[in-house]
């Protein structure tokens, strides 16, 4: 019978590592300037915002303080609002 201790230790380390990474505060995505943005930049920004919000949801499930939780929720709202403003300005510019 093989010794499974190294395998179990590696598995536990991997689980702990990925859990701790999930509990890192996600960085804010960069938003393009709607006055000069082109479609690929807007698509990238949309995907970056979606990824940020998904990572923020994971972060909120971590063992964080109430203040950290509330700050993250506020930041999520701000990023979503800012992105929506960029989209509206971009669409207005593109419609002429």
VMD Tcl script that builds the backbone (N, CA, C; Angstrom):
set m [mol new atoms 288]
animate dup $m
set s [atomselect $m all]
$s set {name element resname resid chain x y z} {
  {N N UNK 1 A 0.846 -1.177 0.000}
  {CA C UNK 1 A 0.000 0.000 0.000}
  {C C UNK 1 A 0.894 1.244 0.000}
  {N N UNK 2 A 0.563 2.183 -0.826}
  {CA C UNK 2 A 1.368 3.393 -0.946}
  {C C UNK 2 A 1.068 4.373 0.179}
  {N N UNK 3 A 2.037 5.198 0.439}
  {CA C UNK 3 A 1.855 6.260 1.425}
  {C C UNK 3 A 1.172 7.431 0.724}
  {N N UNK 4 A -0.009 7.764 1.161}
  {CA C UNK 4 A -0.787 8.826 0.515}
  {C C UNK 4 A -0.636 10.175 1.211}
  {N N UNK 5 A 0.147 10.232 2.229}
  {CA C UNK 5 A 0.303 11.490 2.971}
  {C C UNK 5 A 0.796 12.627 2.086}
  {N N UNK 6 A 1.815 12.434 1.222}
  {CA C UNK 6 A 2.254 13.554 0.372}
  {C C UNK 6 A 1.145 14.035 -0.559}
  {N N UNK 7 A 0.369 13.090 -1.096}
  {CA C UNK 7 A -0.725 13.456 -1.985}
  {C C UNK 7 A -1.783 14.264 -1.242}
  {N N UNK 8 A -2.139 13.809 -0.070}
  {CA C UNK 8 A -3.155 14.504 0.744}
  {C C UNK 8 A -2.652 15.887 1.143}
  {N N UNK 9 A -1.381 15.990 1.505}
  {CA C UNK 9 A -0.810 17.290 1.868}
  {C C UNK 9 A -0.833 18.237 0.678}
  {N N UNK 10 A -0.487 17.742 -0.502}
  {CA C UNK 10 A -0.500 18.581 -1.702}
  {C C UNK 10 A -1.919 19.024 -2.035}
  {N N UNK 11 A -2.865 18.120 -1.896}
  {CA C UNK 11 A -4.257 18.448 -2.159}
  {C C UNK 11 A -4.772 19.498 -1.183}
  {N N UNK 12 A -4.434 19.344 0.084}
  {CA C UNK 12 A -4.850 20.324 1.096}
  {C C UNK 12 A -4.229 21.679 0.820}
  {N N UNK 13 A -2.952 21.694 0.420}
  {CA C UNK 13 A -2.274 22.955 0.110}
  {C C UNK 13 A -2.939 23.635 -1.078}
  {N N UNK 14 A -3.272 22.865 -2.116}
  {CA C UNK 14 A -3.927 23.421 -3.295}
  {C C UNK 14 A -5.290 24.005 -2.937}
  {N N UNK 15 A -6.027 23.311 -2.116}
  {CA C UNK 15 A -7.345 23.807 -1.705}
  {C C UNK 15 A -7.209 25.082 -0.892}
  {N N UNK 16 A -6.250 25.095 0.019}
  {CA C UNK 16 A -6.040 26.288 0.839}
  {C C UNK 16 A -5.575 27.449 -0.024}
  {N N UNK 17 A -4.678 27.191 -0.971}
  {CA C UNK 17 A -4.149 28.243 -1.835}
  {C C UNK 17 A -5.250 28.864 -2.674}
  {N N UNK 18 A -6.099 28.042 -3.280}
  {CA C UNK 18 A -7.161 28.592 -4.117}
  {C C UNK 18 A -8.191 29.321 -3.262}
  {N N UNK 19 A -8.435 28.845 -2.057}
  {CA C UNK 19 A -9.379 29.528 -1.176}
  {C C UNK 19 A -8.840 30.879 -0.754}
  {N N UNK 20 A -7.547 30.936 -0.471}
  {CA C UNK 20 A -6.988 32.220 -0.055}
  {C C UNK 20 A -6.935 33.195 -1.220}
  {N N UNK 21 A -6.716 32.690 -2.441}
  {CA C UNK 21 A -6.740 33.568 -3.603}
  {C C UNK 21 A -8.129 34.135 -3.819}
  {N N UNK 22 A -9.142 33.323 -3.600}
  {CA C UNK 22 A -10.515 33.777 -3.764}
  {C C UNK 22 A -10.858 34.850 -2.733}
  {N N UNK 23 A -10.135 34.877 -1.635}
  {CA C UNK 23 A -10.417 35.851 -0.588}
  {C C UNK 23 A -9.560 37.112 -0.711}
  {N N UNK 24 A -8.884 37.265 -1.824}
  {CA C UNK 24 A -8.189 38.515 -2.085}
  {C C UNK 24 A -9.177 39.484 -2.718}
  {N N UNK 25 A -9.091 40.725 -2.322}
  {CA C UNK 25 A -9.971 41.754 -2.872}
  {C C UNK 25 A -9.659 41.922 -4.361}
  {N N UNK 26 A -10.661 41.833 -5.231}
  {CA C UNK 26 A -10.386 41.956 -6.672}
  {C C UNK 26 A -10.031 43.388 -7.050}
  {N N UNK 27 A -9.118 43.551 -8.001}
  {CA C UNK 27 A -8.763 44.907 -8.445}
  {C C UNK 27 A -9.884 45.507 -9.297}
  {N N UNK 28 A -10.007 46.816 -9.225}
  {CA C UNK 28 A -11.015 47.511 -10.028}
  {C C UNK 28 A -10.631 47.432 -11.502}
  {N N UNK 29 A -11.620 47.197 -12.369}
  {CA C UNK 29 A -11.314 47.175 -13.796}
  {C C UNK 29 A -11.146 48.601 -14.334}
  {N N UNK 30 A -10.311 48.738 -15.345}
  {CA C UNK 30 A -10.138 50.035 -16.002}
  {C C UNK 30 A -11.275 50.215 -17.008}
  {N N UNK 31 A -11.843 51.386 -17.031}
  {CA C UNK 31 A -12.923 51.682 -17.970}
  {C C UNK 31 A -12.406 52.610 -19.060}
  {N N UNK 32 A -12.816 52.374 -20.306}
  {CA C UNK 32 A -12.332 53.216 -21.399}
  {C C UNK 32 A -12.984 54.592 -21.385}
  {N N UNK 33 A -12.352 55.505 -22.078}
  {CA C UNK 33 A -12.909 56.841 -22.261}
  {C C UNK 33 A -13.975 56.742 -23.341}
  {N N UNK 34 A -15.235 57.040 -23.031}
  {CA C UNK 34 A -16.293 56.872 -24.024}
  {C C UNK 34 A -16.163 57.826 -25.209}
  {N N UNK 35 A -15.403 58.891 -25.051}
  {CA C UNK 35 A -15.219 59.852 -26.143}
  {C C UNK 35 A -14.303 59.308 -27.233}
  {N N UNK 36 A -13.479 58.321 -26.902}
  {CA C UNK 36 A -12.525 57.789 -27.877}
  {C C UNK 36 A -12.582 56.268 -28.013}
  {N N UNK 37 A -13.369 55.599 -27.203}
  {CA C UNK 37 A -13.403 54.131 -27.182}
  {C C UNK 37 A -13.914 53.566 -28.500}
  {N N UNK 38 A -13.383 52.396 -28.836}
  {CA C UNK 38 A -13.863 51.643 -29.993}
  {C C UNK 38 A -14.544 50.379 -29.452}
  {N N UNK 39 A -15.302 49.726 -30.313}
  {CA C UNK 39 A -16.107 48.586 -29.891}
  {C C UNK 39 A -15.308 47.510 -29.143}
  {N N UNK 40 A -14.130 47.086 -29.638}
  {CA C UNK 40 A -13.396 46.062 -28.883}
  {C C UNK 40 A -13.047 46.495 -27.448}
  {N N UNK 41 A -12.770 47.777 -27.252}
  {CA C UNK 41 A -12.487 48.265 -25.897}
  {C C UNK 41 A -13.732 48.182 -25.023}
  {N N UNK 42 A -14.878 48.473 -25.602}
  {CA C UNK 42 A -16.126 48.402 -24.839}
  {C C UNK 42 A -16.457 46.952 -24.475}
  {N N UNK 43 A -16.218 46.051 -25.398}
  {CA C UNK 43 A -16.467 44.636 -25.113}
  {C C UNK 43 A -15.523 44.144 -24.023}
  {N N UNK 44 A -14.251 44.538 -24.115}
  {CA C UNK 44 A -13.277 44.148 -23.087}
  {C C UNK 44 A -13.701 44.703 -21.730}
  {N N UNK 45 A -14.128 45.960 -21.712}
  {CA C UNK 45 A -14.563 46.579 -20.454}
  {C C UNK 45 A -15.760 45.833 -19.876}
  {N N UNK 46 A -16.706 45.463 -20.732}
  {CA C UNK 46 A -17.880 44.708 -20.264}
  {C C UNK 46 A -17.446 43.394 -19.621}
  {N N UNK 47 A -16.556 42.685 -20.286}
  {CA C UNK 47 A -16.072 41.412 -19.748}
  {C C UNK 47 A -15.283 41.611 -18.454}
  {N N UNK 48 A -14.471 42.669 -18.402}
  {CA C UNK 48 A -13.703 42.965 -17.191}
  {C C UNK 48 A -14.622 43.304 -16.017}
  {N N UNK 49 A -15.675 44.057 -16.282}
  {CA C UNK 49 A -16.628 44.418 -15.223}
  {C C UNK 49 A -17.356 43.164 -14.737}
  {N N UNK 50 A -17.773 42.304 -15.670}
  {CA C UNK 50 A -18.439 41.055 -15.273}
  {C C UNK 50 A -17.511 40.195 -14.410}
  {N N UNK 51 A -16.244 40.098 -14.809}
  {CA C UNK 51 A -15.270 39.312 -14.040}
  {C C UNK 51 A -15.053 39.917 -12.662}
  {N N UNK 52 A -14.957 41.243 -12.614}
  {CA C UNK 52 A -14.787 41.935 -11.335}
  {C C UNK 52 A -15.964 41.651 -10.409}
  {N N UNK 53 A -17.182 41.768 -10.931}
  {CA C UNK 53 A -18.368 41.547 -10.100}
  {C C UNK 53 A -18.437 40.104 -9.613}
  {N N UNK 54 A -18.063 39.153 -10.473}
  {CA C UNK 54 A -18.057 37.744 -10.063}
  {C C UNK 54 A -17.012 37.510 -8.973}
  {N N UNK 55 A -15.819 38.073 -9.143}
  {CA C UNK 55 A -14.767 37.922 -8.136}
  {C C UNK 55 A -15.166 38.616 -6.835}
  {N N UNK 56 A -15.854 39.740 -6.949}
  {CA C UNK 56 A -16.306 40.460 -5.761}
  {C C UNK 56 A -17.345 39.639 -4.996}
  {N N UNK 57 A -18.214 38.945 -5.713}
  {CA C UNK 57 A -19.205 38.076 -5.060}
  {C C UNK 57 A -18.507 36.981 -4.261}
  {N N UNK 58 A -17.442 36.414 -4.822}
  {CA C UNK 58 A -16.675 35.386 -4.116}
  {C C UNK 58 A -16.011 36.000 -2.887}
  {N N UNK 59 A -15.449 37.179 -3.049}
  {CA C UNK 59 A -14.789 37.877 -1.949}
  {C C UNK 59 A -15.768 38.137 -0.803}
  {N N UNK 60 A -16.998 38.474 -1.135}
  {CA C UNK 60 A -18.000 38.766 -0.106}
  {C C UNK 60 A -18.322 37.545 0.754}
  {N N UNK 61 A -18.084 36.356 0.222}
  {CA C UNK 61 A -18.361 35.128 0.973}
  {C C UNK 61 A -17.212 34.749 1.903}
  {N N UNK 62 A -16.116 35.503 1.828}
  {CA C UNK 62 A -14.966 35.230 2.686}
  {C C UNK 62 A -15.228 35.754 4.099}
  {N N UNK 63 A -14.393 35.353 5.000}
  {CA C UNK 63 A -14.500 35.800 6.394}
  {C C UNK 63 A -13.898 37.206 6.491}
  {N N UNK 64 A -14.688 38.207 6.117}
  {CA C UNK 64 A -14.226 39.592 6.141}
  {C C UNK 64 A -15.069 40.372 7.136}
  {N N UNK 65 A -14.585 41.542 7.482}
  {CA C UNK 65 A -15.314 42.374 8.437}
  {C C UNK 65 A -16.537 42.998 7.771}
  {N N UNK 66 A -17.435 43.494 8.577}
  {CA C UNK 66 A -18.619 44.179 8.053}
  {C C UNK 66 A -18.204 45.394 7.238}
  {N N UNK 67 A -17.199 46.102 7.707}
  {CA C UNK 67 A -16.723 47.285 6.980}
  {C C UNK 67 A -16.165 46.889 5.609}
  {N N UNK 68 A -15.373 45.813 5.559}
  {CA C UNK 68 A -14.831 45.346 4.279}
  {C C UNK 68 A -15.963 44.925 3.346}
  {N N UNK 69 A -16.956 44.246 3.905}
  {CA C UNK 69 A -18.108 43.816 3.122}
  {C C UNK 69 A -18.831 45.013 2.528}
  {N N UNK 70 A -19.151 45.981 3.369}
  {CA C UNK 70 A -19.889 47.153 2.908}
  {C C UNK 70 A -19.088 47.961 1.896}
  {N N UNK 71 A -17.784 48.075 2.110}
  {CA C UNK 71 A -16.926 48.791 1.169}
  {C C UNK 71 A -16.923 48.099 -0.190}
  {N N UNK 72 A -16.857 46.764 -0.184}
  {CA C UNK 72 A -16.854 46.013 -1.443}
  {C C UNK 72 A -18.177 46.177 -2.162}
  {N N UNK 73 A -19.285 46.119 -1.438}
  {CA C UNK 73 A -20.604 46.291 -2.055}
  {C C UNK 73 A -20.711 47.692 -2.662}
  {N N UNK 74 A -20.263 48.701 -1.938}
  {CA C UNK 74 A -20.281 50.071 -2.470}
  {C C UNK 74 A -19.440 50.172 -3.736}
  {N N UNK 75 A -18.271 49.541 -3.717}
  {CA C UNK 75 A -17.393 49.574 -4.887}
  {C C UNK 75 A -18.040 48.857 -6.079}
  {N N UNK 76 A -18.727 47.768 -5.816}
  {CA C UNK 76 A -19.422 47.048 -6.888}
  {C C UNK 76 A -20.482 47.943 -7.532}
  {N N UNK 77 A -21.237 48.648 -6.703}
  {CA C UNK 77 A -22.258 49.566 -7.223}
  {C C UNK 77 A -21.613 50.688 -8.026}
  {N N UNK 78 A -20.531 51.236 -7.518}
  {CA C UNK 78 A -19.849 52.332 -8.203}
  {C C UNK 78 A -19.314 51.895 -9.561}
  {N N UNK 79 A -18.659 50.740 -9.604}
  {CA C UNK 79 A -18.118 50.240 -10.869}
  {C C UNK 79 A -19.251 49.996 -11.870}
  {N N UNK 80 A -20.334 49.383 -11.425}
  {CA C UNK 80 A -21.469 49.126 -12.317}
  {C C UNK 80 A -22.075 50.436 -12.820}
  {N N UNK 81 A -22.249 51.409 -11.934}
  {CA C UNK 81 A -22.798 52.707 -12.333}
  {C C UNK 81 A -21.861 53.418 -13.305}
  {N N UNK 82 A -20.571 53.404 -13.004}
  {CA C UNK 82 A -19.595 54.057 -13.883}
  {C C UNK 82 A -19.584 53.402 -15.262}
  {N N UNK 83 A -19.641 52.076 -15.295}
  {CA C UNK 83 A -19.657 51.379 -16.575}
  {C C UNK 83 A -20.915 51.730 -17.358}
  {N N UNK 84 A -22.050 51.780 -16.689}
  {CA C UNK 84 A -23.293 52.142 -17.378}
  {C C UNK 84 A -23.228 53.553 -17.955}
  {N N UNK 85 A -22.588 54.479 -17.245}
  {CA C UNK 85 A -22.407 55.843 -17.765}
  {C C UNK 85 A -21.523 55.831 -19.006}
  {N N UNK 86 A -20.467 55.041 -18.973}
  {CA C UNK 86 A -19.566 54.929 -20.124}
  {C C UNK 86 A -20.328 54.358 -21.322}
  {N N UNK 87 A -21.130 53.333 -21.088}
  {CA C UNK 87 A -21.904 52.711 -22.172}
  {C C UNK 87 A -22.878 53.720 -22.772}
  {N N UNK 88 A -23.583 54.452 -21.931}
  {CA C UNK 88 A -24.539 55.436 -22.441}
  {C C UNK 88 A -23.833 56.514 -23.259}
  {N N UNK 89 A -22.705 57.006 -22.774}
  {CA C UNK 89 A -21.963 58.036 -23.509}
  {C C UNK 89 A -21.426 57.479 -24.822}
  {N N UNK 90 A -20.934 56.254 -24.795}
  {CA C UNK 90 A -20.417 55.619 -26.010}
  {C C UNK 90 A -21.533 55.464 -27.041}
  {N N UNK 91 A -22.691 54.967 -26.612}
  {CA C UNK 91 A -23.809 54.778 -27.522}
  {C C UNK 91 A -24.291 56.103 -28.096}
  {N N UNK 92 A -24.309 57.141 -27.262}
  {CA C UNK 92 A -24.719 58.462 -27.741}
  {C C UNK 92 A -23.743 58.969 -28.797}
  {N N UNK 93 A -22.457 58.769 -28.563}
  {CA C UNK 93 A -21.445 59.189 -29.537}
  {C C UNK 93 A -21.579 58.411 -30.843}
  {N N UNK 94 A -21.828 57.113 -30.739}
  {CA C UNK 94 A -21.914 56.274 -31.936}
  {C C UNK 94 A -23.172 56.540 -32.740}
  {N N UNK 95 A -24.245 57.007 -32.089}
  {CA C UNK 95 A -25.492 57.264 -32.821}
  {C C UNK 95 A -25.450 58.607 -33.543}
  {N N UNK 96 A -24.430 59.376 -33.219}
  {CA C UNK 96 A -24.222 60.632 -33.957}
  {C C UNK 96 A -24.854 61.760 -33.304}
}
mol reanalyze $m
mol bondsrecalc $m
mol representation Tube
mol addrep $m
